[in-house]
Amino acid sequence: MKVDILAIAAHPDDAELSCSGTLMIHKKLGLKTGILDLTAGELGSRGNKETRATESANAAKILQLDVRENLGFRDGFFQHDEAHLIKLITAIRKYQPEIVLANAISDRHPDHEKAALLIKEACFLAGLIKIETAFNGEPQKAWRPKKIFNYIQDRHLEPDFVIDISDVWDTKKESILAYRTQFYSTDIDGPNTYISSPEYLNSIEYRNVMMGKKIGVKYGEGFTCTHSHLGLKDFSNLVFPSIA
């Protein structure tokens, strides 16, 4: 299935934490959206591969995604090599996204930076006709997304632009809370981790509030645009802060 916007994420929950509001906004506009998880997040201290699969499926329903797929790369150990690139190129050609949302270019978790580079290269190589791939036994056509935007994750990065997600904040929060084993819950046992405290969830909301403040709205998601310039046809879709 062709999608308009494909978020590619190193781990299940990366997209929910960082760009699910943007996916939901565009879903409401009638676009097709999807998430491509590279790994199952199996090295997470809480939960396991099976619980993460269930949680990511539940989050996909909340976000009304058209597609969600997991490529099964090894969490923490996937490589920037030909085998991984070919598998990712095959998926990009399968879904033919116009826009790709990718992991942060710099972040606390090394998988995020590693994924950002892998995604950038795969998106370019997917457009080369001499790289041959197949899906279900059929040769694939070359496809290169028009734009790659990197979402902002744990480490603060100054955004190049911010999407207003005020209207879908509650849905974004619900999709994050679908990962019950990962984040704070009074009825789930597990070791204390960096992301399992109530303070961590508060920090996610605070970050989205601060991103929103940059453009004069209640909640926002920031993105960096390092691969090309961002162009506008006109000013009709700009967000103007209220003067009240």
ZAZA-542294 format. One record per residue (C-alpha): residue number from 1; residue in one letter; z, y, x. Coordinates in steps of 0.001 Angstrom, whole numbers. Each point is the difference from the previous one (the first is absolute). Example, Ala and Ser with C-alpha at 12.3 -4.5 7.8 and 13.67 -1.06 7.14 Angstrom:
# residues 2
+-----+------+---------+---------+---------+
! seq ! type !      pz !      py !      px !
+-----+------+---------+---------+---------+
!   1 !    A !    7800 !   -4500 !   12300 !
!   2 !    S !    -660 !    3440 !    1370 !
+-----+------+---------+---------+---------+
//
This chain:
# residues 244
+-----+------+---------+---------+---------+
! seq ! type !      pz !      py !      px !
+-----+------+---------+---------+---------+
!   1 !    M !       0 !       0 !       0 !
!   2 !    K !    -901 !    3454 !    1293 !
!   3 !    V !    2873 !    2488 !      36 !
!   4 !    D !      11 !    3755 !     452 !
!   5 !    I !    3227 !     280 !    1995 !
!   6 !    L !    1449 !   -2797 !    2135 !
!   7 !    A !    3406 !     342 !    1654 !
!   8 !    I !     256 !   -2267 !    3031 !
!   9 !    A !    3547 !    -724 !    1118 !
!  10 !    A !    1637 !   -1922 !    2819 !
!  11 !    H !    2717 !   -1296 !   -2363 !
!  12 !    P !     565 !    -413 !   -3713 !
!  13 !    D !    1928 !    3129 !   -1116 !
!  14 !    D !   -1633 !    2323 !    2590 !
!  15 !    A !   -2450 !    1297 !   -2608 !
!  16 !    E !    2615 !     230 !   -2750 !
!  17 !    L !    2277 !    2107 !    2202 !
!  18 !    S !   -2743 !    2258 !    1332 !
!  19 !    C !   -3042 !     341 !   -2259 !
!  20 !    S !     608 !   -1752 !   -3336 !
!  21 !    G !     212 !    3328 !   -1800 !
!  22 !    T !   -3466 !     911 !    1264 !
!  23 !    L !   -1346 !   -3373 !   -1129 !
!  24 !    M !    1558 !     471 !   -3439 !
!  25 !    I !   -1336 !    3551 !    -401 !
!  26 !    H !   -3537 !   -1210 !     649 !
!  27 !    K !     450 !   -3049 !   -2219 !
!  28 !    K !     836 !    2398 !   -2832 !
!  29 !    L !   -3235 !    1838 !     806 !
!  30 !    G !   -1939 !   -3215 !    -619 !
!  31 !    L !    -599 !   -1102 !    3591 !
!  32 !    K !     403 !   -3573 !    1229 !
!  33 !    T !    2849 !    -446 !    2463 !
!  34 !    G !    1311 !   -2787 !    2199 !
!  35 !    I !    2382 !    -950 !    2794 !
!  36 !    L !    -886 !   -2245 !    2923 !
!  37 !    D !    3129 !   -1252 !    1780 !
!  38 !    L !    -581 !   -1232 !    3534 !
!  39 !    T !    3161 !   -2120 !     281 !
!  40 !    A !    2519 !   -1586 !   -2361 !
!  41 !    G !    2884 !    1913 !    1583 !
!  42 !    E !    1548 !   -3322 !     941 !
!  43 !    L !    2118 !    1463 !    2819 !
!  44 !    G !    1982 !    2177 !   -2390 !
!  45 !    S !    3753 !    -649 !     306 !
!  46 !    R !     453 !    -234 !   -3768 !
!  47 !    G !   -1882 !   -2310 !   -2326 !
!  48 !    N !   -2847 !   -2201 !    1208 !
!  49 !    K !   -3744 !    -472 !    -186 !
!  50 !    E !     193 !   -1400 !   -3542 !
!  51 !    T !    2204 !    2758 !   -1399 !
!  52 !    R !   -2210 !    2664 !    1571 !
!  53 !    A !   -3059 !   -1574 !   -1644 !
!  54 !    T !    1700 !     105 !   -3403 !
!  55 !    E !    1180 !    3559 !     533 !
!  56 !    S !   -3412 !    1251 !    1119 !
!  57 !    A !   -1614 !   -1617 !   -3058 !
!  58 !    N !    2524 !    1740 !   -2250 !
!  59 !    A !    -644 !    3328 !    1724 !
!  60 !    A !   -3762 !    -500 !    -458 !
!  61 !    K !     523 !    -316 !   -3766 !
!  62 !    I !    2118 !    3139 !     -98 !
!  63 !    L !   -2695 !    1948 !    1873 !
!  64 !    Q !   -2778 !   -1521 !   -2159 !
!  65 !    L !   -1934 !    -984 !    3106 !
!  66 !    D !   -3453 !   -1469 !    -448 !
!  67 !    V !     417 !   -2199 !    3093 !
!  68 !    R !    2710 !   -1059 !    2417 !
!  69 !    E !    -573 !   -2402 !    2857 !
!  70 !    N !    1974 !   -1147 !    3024 !
!  71 !    L !   -1956 !    -856 !    3167 !
!  72 !    G !    2780 !   -2171 !    1433 !
!  73 !    F !     216 !    1592 !    3439 !
!  74 !    R !    3186 !    -833 !    1941 !
!  75 !    D !    2686 !    2590 !    -619 !
!  76 !    G !     902 !    1661 !    3287 !
!  77 !    F !   -2554 !   -1984 !    1999 !
!  78 !    F !   -3438 !     824 !   -1420 !
!  79 !    Q !   -2415 !    1145 !    2665 !
!  80 !    H !   -2725 !    2587 !     401 !
!  81 !    D !   -2645 !   -2591 !     809 !
!  82 !    E !   -3326 !   -1295 !   -1280 !
!  83 !    A !    1431 !   -2656 !   -2323 !
!  84 !    H !    2262 !    2485 !   -1810 !
!  85 !    L !   -2733 !    2630 !    -136 !
!  86 !    I !   -2511 !   -2419 !   -1525 !
!  87 !    K !    2459 !   -1046 !   -2701 !
!  88 !    L !     741 !    3624 !    -852 !
!  89 !    I !   -3691 !     967 !     109 !
!  90 !    T !    -735 !   -2824 !   -2457 !
!  91 !    A !    2622 !    1358 !   -2395 !
!  92 !    I !   -1285 !    3577 !     296 !
!  93 !    R !   -3539 !   -1166 !    -768 !
!  94 !    K !    1337 !   -2080 !   -2888 !
!  95 !    Y !    1684 !    2960 !   -1723 !
!  96 !    Q !   -2349 !    2773 !    1203 !
!  97 !    P !    2540 !    2831 !    -285 !
!  98 !    E !   -1140 !    3605 !      64 !
!  99 !    I !    3382 !    1088 !    1376 !
! 100 !    V !    2454 !   -1978 !    2122 !
! 101 !    L !    3677 !     941 !     246 !
! 102 !    A !    1418 !   -1385 !    3243 !
! 103 !    N !    3328 !    -331 !    1770 !
! 104 !    A !    1514 !    2943 !    1854 !
! 105 !    I !   -1543 !     827 !    3365 !
! 106 !    S !    3508 !     301 !    1508 !
! 107 !    D !    3146 !   -1617 !   -1363 !
! 108 !    R !    3306 !   -1773 !     675 !
! 109 !    H !   -1431 !   -3485 !    -651 !
! 110 !    P !   -2588 !   -1016 !    2642 !
! 111 !    D !   -1961 !   -2007 !   -2591 !
! 112 !    H !    -820 !    3235 !   -1813 !
! 113 !    E !   -1629 !    1670 !    2994 !
! 114 !    K !   -1730 !   -3268 !     928 !
! 115 !    A !   -1367 !    -351 !   -3533 !
! 116 !    A !   -1239 !    3599 !     -46 !
! 117 !    L !   -2191 !    -627 !    3043 !
! 118 !    L !   -1194 !   -3374 !   -1280 !
! 119 !    I !    -969 !    1509 !   -3366 !
! 120 !    K !   -1816 !    2924 !    1622 !
! 121 !    E !   -2119 !   -2302 !    2160 !
! 122 !    A !    -675 !   -2515 !   -2793 !
! 123 !    C !   -1186 !    2750 !   -2348 !
! 124 !    F !   -2496 !    1188 !    2595 !
! 125 !    L !   -1212 !   -3449 !    1011 !
! 126 !    A !    -396 !   -1042 !   -3643 !
! 127 !    G !   -2913 !    2442 !    -163 !
! 128 !    L !   -1964 !   -1658 !    2811 !
! 129 !    I !   -2761 !   -2256 !   -1334 !
! 130 !    K !     -75 !   -2172 !    3125 !
! 131 !    I !    3554 !   -1208 !    -601 !
! 132 !    E !    -507 !   -2966 !   -2315 !
! 133 !    T !    2665 !   -1134 !   -2473 !
! 134 !    A !     -24 !   -2169 !   -3101 !
! 135 !    F !    2095 !    -307 !   -3148 !
! 136 !    N !    -103 !   -3162 !   -2123 !
! 137 !    G !   -2896 !   -1227 !    2120 !
! 138 !    E !   -2136 !    3083 !    -668 !
! 139 !    P !    -963 !    2540 !    2674 !
! 140 !    Q !    1667 !    3376 !    -474 !
! 141 !    K !   -1657 !    3398 !     153 !
! 142 !    A !    1294 !    2593 !    2431 !
! 143 !    W !    2394 !    2514 !   -1540 !
! 144 !    R !    1833 !    2953 !    1503 !
! 145 !    P !    2602 !    1964 !   -1997 !
! 146 !    K !    -749 !    3705 !    -285 !
! 147 !    K !    3507 !    1077 !    1007 !
! 148 !    I !    3142 !   -1431 !    1588 !
! 149 !    F !    3268 !    1814 !    -682 !
! 150 !    N !    3264 !   -1069 !    1638 !
! 151 !    Y !    3115 !      98 !   -2124 !
! 152 !    I !    3315 !    1157 !    1463 !
! 153 !    Q !    2769 !   -2583 !     341 !
! 154 !    D !    3452 !      78 !    1584 !
! 155 !    R !    -616 !    2522 !    2789 !
! 156 !    H !    -653 !    3565 !   -1115 !
! 157 !    L !   -3562 !    1151 !     614 !
! 158 !    E !   -1368 !    3321 !   -1123 !
! 159 !    P !   -2570 !    -778 !   -2735 !
! 160 !    D !   -3546 !    1294 !      -1 !
! 161 !    F !      81 !     -71 !   -3796 !
! 162 !    V !    2400 !    -937 !   -2787 !
! 163 !    I !    -752 !   -1717 !   -3319 !
! 164 !    D !    2036 !    1127 !   -3028 !
! 165 !    I !    1646 !   -3153 !   -1407 !
! 166 !    S !    2494 !    1719 !   -2289 !
! 167 !    D !   -1427 !   -1619 !   -3133 !
! 168 !    V !     332 !   -3534 !    1412 !
! 169 !    W !    3195 !     201 !    2051 !
! 170 !    D !    1873 !   -2286 !   -2408 !
! 171 !    T !   -2740 !   -2640 !     320 !
! 172 !    K !      58 !     261 !    3786 !
! 173 !    K !    3772 !    -479 !      17 !
! 174 !    E !    -307 !   -3014 !   -2298 !
! 175 !    S !   -2573 !   -1593 !    2332 !
! 176 !    I !    2340 !     460 !    2972 !
! 177 !    L !    2926 !   -1513 !   -1884 !
! 178 !    A !   -2147 !   -3060 !    -743 !
! 179 !    Y !     947 !   -1039 !    3565 !
! 180 !    R !    3502 !    -971 !   -1080 !
! 181 !    T !     812 !   -2040 !    3104 !
! 182 !    Q !   -1000 !    2806 !    2364 !
! 183 !    F !    1655 !    3070 !   -1438 !
! 184 !    Y !    3462 !     813 !   -1303 !
! 185 !    S !    1123 !   -2113 !   -2936 !
! 186 !    T !    3544 !    -853 !   -1111 !
! 187 !    D !    -981 !   -3528 !   -1058 !
! 188 !    I !   -1934 !   -1107 !    3116 !
! 189 !    D !    1830 !   -1383 !    3019 !
! 190 !    G !   -1369 !     412 !    3490 !
! 191 !    P !     641 !    1591 !    3389 !
! 192 !    N !     269 !    3746 !     299 !
! 193 !    T !   -3261 !    1384 !    1335 !
! 194 !    Y !   -1583 !    3367 !     702 !
! 195 !    I !   -1661 !      45 !   -3430 !
! 196 !    S !    2596 !   -1769 !   -2162 !
! 197 !    S !    2437 !    2879 !    -495 !
! 198 !    P !     -28 !    2376 !   -2991 !
! 199 !    E !    -394 !    2830 !    2518 !
! 200 !    Y !   -3394 !   -1355 !    1033 !
! 201 !    L !   -1336 !     155 !   -3559 !
! 202 !    N !    1410 !    3517 !    -296 !
! 203 !    S !   -1898 !     941 !    3167 !
! 204 !    I !   -3286 !   -1206 !   -1541 !
! 205 !    E !     505 !    2253 !   -2997 !
! 206 !    Y !    1054 !    2889 !    2222 !
! 207 !    R !   -3139 !    -381 !    2130 !
! 208 !    N !   -2215 !      69 !   -3087 !
! 209 !    V !    1881 !    3064 !   -1240 !
! 210 !    M !    -555 !    1748 !    3333 !
! 211 !    M !   -3681 !    -935 !       2 !
! 212 !    G !    -259 !    1376 !   -3522 !
! 213 !    K !    1736 !    3187 !    1048 !
! 214 !    K !   -2765 !     630 !    2535 !
! 215 !    I !   -2473 !     443 !   -2858 !
! 216 !    G !    2386 !    1355 !   -2622 !
! 217 !    V !     428 !   -3134 !   -2145 !
! 218 !    K !    2903 !   -2367 !    -682 !
! 219 !    Y !   -1213 !   -3094 !    1893 !
! 220 !    G !   -2782 !    -550 !    2506 !
! 221 !    E !   -1444 !   -2537 !    2446 !
! 222 !    G !   -1265 !    1223 !    3343 !
! 223 !    F !   -2935 !   -1314 !    2012 !
! 224 !    T !   -1495 !     655 !    3404 !
! 225 !    C !   -3734 !     272 !     482 !
! 226 !    T !    -729 !    -724 !    3657 !
! 227 !    H !   -3412 !   -1663 !    -199 !
! 228 !    S !   -2068 !    2812 !   -1531 !
! 229 !    H !     332 !    3358 !   -1672 !
! 230 !    L !     991 !     238 !   -3640 !
! 231 !    G !   -2617 !    1878 !   -2033 !
! 232 !    L !      99 !    1628 !   -3435 !
! 233 !    K !   -2908 !     686 !   -2351 !
! 234 !    D !    1961 !    2809 !   -1645 !
! 235 !    F !    3559 !    1150 !    -733 !
! 236 !    S !     224 !   -1419 !   -3537 !
! 237 !    N !    2354 !   -2885 !     869 !
! 238 !    L !    2415 !    1899 !    2215 !
! 239 !    V !    3665 !     -42 !   -1002 !
! 240 !    F !    1562 !    3432 !    -385 !
! 241 !    P !    3799 !     319 !     -48 !
! 242 !    S !    1712 !    1497 !   -2985 !
! 243 !    I !    1275 !    3553 !     528 !
! 244 !    A !    2804 !    -467 !   -2515 !
+-----+------+---------+---------+---------+
//
